[in-house]
Amino acid sequence: MRLPAIILNFKTHPEVLGKKGWDLAKRFAAVADDTGASIVLCPPTTDVAHVAKLVHVPVFAQHVDAVGPGPTTGWTPPETLLEAGAAGTLINHSERKVAWEEMARSIPRCQQLGLEVVACADDISEAETLAKLSPEYIAIEPPELIGGDVSVTTAKPEVISRALDRIHAVNPKVVVLCGAGVRTRKDVAKALELGTSGVLLATGVVKSKDPEGALRDLIKDDASRHARLKPIAARKYPGAVRPASRYAQPENRPAA
């Protein structure tokens, strides 16, 4: 993904289920086209493949399991995300916590397949620990602020600053994002000012009366800067491959 980025987590809100979510995805992708902003979409798992067909912006899953393809009924191996057309995945969101041992298996596997990983951390200690696993991104999100009206950048800016220092002391290559209560242009600007490379948000846009308008308002003042941004440098992993789904290339996607 290009940085700074806005990662939109659809969660499983009623407003994003089925055709409503597909329409939102297309509208959010249009915002990316119009503004040059780097926008990443995280639809529900059941919609990853369809949304990846509809849009050309990166589509991430909301979760991945530390299992391989095979007799794993009800689980989500990284390979299924790859074939669905996903470019990456969230992991360890506060609403879907994952054991350390599982992340120690799933994160390297995702990277071997060419899937980027955004690992979520509830606090500084967890962020520091996650850095040892070398995900591409760590998003610091105090759970008590998620879905609220006060942004982490206002309520706990010191958490972001300290998390940046602690994460980079362990692994300077990890890109740091933040989230929880992010709703306004001011919140996004403050996040970048504090040193992060983007935000992870949901409620402030997805549950807004005008989701597309809310997203446009978030990035209105930064459109020219977003347009000049370049993708984060790809890391090299032994045996790494790029996503193989036939929908990975725009010319292979069916018409919306």
Steps between C-alpha positions, in 0.01 A plus 500: 500500500606860451566711806350678680196279473143495621391145578123463516387206712143417402465262798160327462278801551154462343583794274771300318344158458443363151412740221512800734866429568578443133354837413695668780821337380453644150425843641807491724717392205363796303623728780845351460485566125382858542746599772804277448471392865623159606190315619487137607170314547437223754161344424354200685671174410200381301530806273877515447494323163209700360634835617844416360331449161314830520782739596864560418604635842661251742256269674603349834328232705402568859659181635710202402555164669825315561399196296570371154253400230351157554273348766451830685125550490391847608853643509661760271844394376713774339475314170125558486554874532762494227266320260218738590711789375595652836821704520535451873324452830441640846583278794450522877237774495365565850169345389680187373807436712751236392748304710868586460582146387244520222629836376854364505382248238250702298699823452802336332269284290311805375826667411623196311184523290542873439216609732569810709413483869358773724536373857284684752617578853289609797786669683870583489612174654311291247627719215858450613449124518337488154798681350706188566287318241584759231158568348510773237274718713396533863185697583479626857133513605399541867181290510317731739501771231393285204164611363494803728479872436849589627803411291808332643694796360314726742442273797834320506755656265781390728402137437568547129832676556623241748378212285698637204816514709456154647404334171792650311741412778409136435454518123560829314351357179147469637261771381286639781132589458242603757129476551211523748254788482653653185224701334624835369767661282650639819529148642677374188732801486592455866573131447745587222649782707568252780702290257264229383460408132124473491183414686272202546137599545146371470206655680575864415459426130311173461213592732483862391177623337715581195796255498647625173472861614660415834794337323543792260497739793774301675741544211384823337797710607759231428400394148802652323740350751340157471531514122877531525548202728665179393446141617696377799806311384428131468686274739681190385399172656636157417266337253270801488258523209255765391124437529403244239126555484376556147338816632832649613529684167233760410459372145388163635226636722142464379295814448323629810 
